Amino acid sequence: MKLLLALFILILADPASAQEKTIAIGFMTQVRDPVQPVSPLDREIRDEGIAGTRLGIADNATTGRFTKQRFTLVERILAKDDKPENAIRDLTKEGIRFVVTDLDAALLTAAASAPEARDMLLLNARAPDDALRSEACRANLLHTIPSRAMLADALAQYLMAKRWRRWLLVTGSTPGDKLQAQAFRRAATRFGAEIIAEKDWTFKPGHARTDTGHVTLQSEIPALTQVSDHDVLMVADEMNEFGDYLSYRTTRPRPVAGTHGLVTTGWSAVSEQWGATQLQSRFEKLSGRRMTAVDYAAWAAVRAIGEAAIRSGSSDPAAITAYLRGPDFILSGFKGQGQSFRAWDGQMRQPILIAGPRLLVSVSPQAGYLHRGSELDTLGFDQEESRCRF
């Protein structure tokens, strides 16, 4: 009773302390061409990323009520001919110092390199490019989406635990496919697997949904996969052009893994452990659909800002940023371990989910992969391997 009375007297003595302090967070995304569906069950998602940030703002508000901190969201959508530098300039004029980005690598680099972005902190929720955490890193850029190297290492650890050491690698034609294949090669070398053969996918996926498409696939895919014996077919198909066609059509009865089949991801709709069901329910109530990995990364970015603001007890952008990057920051991300940012490249260290189409299969890092600091740092580029120089 005395403590409550003292707090009441303190508020009366200093009315400013009872006023809410507003922390504005920007969100920047870009217009993208619609993805052609592979299955008649596919549905286009029009609010990916932004739905995650909106849930993050709502979650921040729950705790912010007690700390007298108010969180707002300012959204910007880049048309195909828009320059991200202009959007950064406009957000700066509005006093925004934190921006969650749903941008591809080139636009993200341009945004982070804008002169007005020097005093900002950008949090990448989309681009998995390892270069952004390496030679192209920026001091004003953090990453909540896992890198390609993290995803590849997480899968390699699991496959090695299963003793599935011999891989056939099939790669698509896009630049992202080539980079993901490169990450698989690095992971194979790092963990002792062997890529026994590599194949490029050249079949036109649009033909697969014609009247005779399945007949053509039944002849094309066995010919493509008729190679030396292997334990698993690894696929690098980030644009979802062909990976779904591979299962059940290969020459040998082998599992498909990588970007399709058994996948590694920062978040999956099938995750329900560690309180994930509660997060999934709140997201579905808000958006009417299941949460994707980009939604989760955007949510984690907003929640990271909110957690740092609440824990530091400050609304000053410099103080919040310092806490985010500091050793005391931990985000509870519904994946079984606390998540924090690596000091050497700005990547959020986090468990990686290994999921099938309907159920969670495992989580990496796998048992037995040890690290002098955090076992989460066995995924992706460790400090000694990093070429990032802020």
HELIX and SHEET records of a PDB file:
HELIX    1   1 LYS A    2  ALA A   13  1                                  12    
HELIX    2   2 PRO A   15  ALA A   18  5                                   4    
HELIX    3   3 ILE A   50  THR A   67  1                                  18    
HELIX    4   4 PRO A   84  LYS A   93  1                                  10    
HELIX    5   5 ALA A  105  SER A  113  1                                   9    
HELIX    6   6 PRO A  115  ASP A  119  5                                   5    
HELIX    7   7 ASP A  130  ARG A  133  5                                   4    
HELIX    8   8 ARG A  148  ALA A  161  1                                  14    
HELIX    9   9 PRO A  175  PHE A  191  1                                  17    
HELIX   10  10 PRO A  205  ARG A  209  5                                   5    
HELIX   11  11 GLY A  213  LEU A  224  1                                  12    
HELIX   12  12 GLY A  243  TYR A  245  5                                   3    
HELIX   13  13 ALA A  276  SER A  287  1                                  12    
HELIX   14  14 ALA A  293  SER A  312  1                                  20    
HELIX   15  15 PRO A  317  ARG A  325  1                                   9    
HELIX   16  16 GLU A  375  THR A  378  5                                   4    
SHEET    1   A 5 GLN A  69  LEU A  78  0                                        
SHEET    2   A 5 LYS A  21  GLN A  30  1                                        
SHEET    3   A 5 PHE A  98  ASP A 102  1                                        
SHEET    4   A 5 LEU A 121  ASN A 124  1                                        
SHEET    5   A 5 LEU A 141  HIS A 143  1                                        
SHEET    1   B 7 GLU A 194  ASP A 200  0                                        
SHEET    2   B 7 ARG A 166  THR A 171  1                                        
SHEET    3   B 7 VAL A 232  ALA A 236  1                                        
SHEET    4   B 7 VAL A 256  GLY A 258  1                                        
SHEET    5   B 7 LEU A 262  THR A 265  1                                        
SHEET    6   B 7 ILE A 352  ALA A 355 -1                                        
SHEET    7   B 7 LEU A 360  SER A 364 -1                                        
SHEET    1   C 3 LEU A 331  SER A 332  0                                        
SHEET    2   C 3 GLY A 338  PHE A 341 -1                                        
SHEET    3   C 3 MET A 348  ARG A 349 -1                                        
END                                                                             
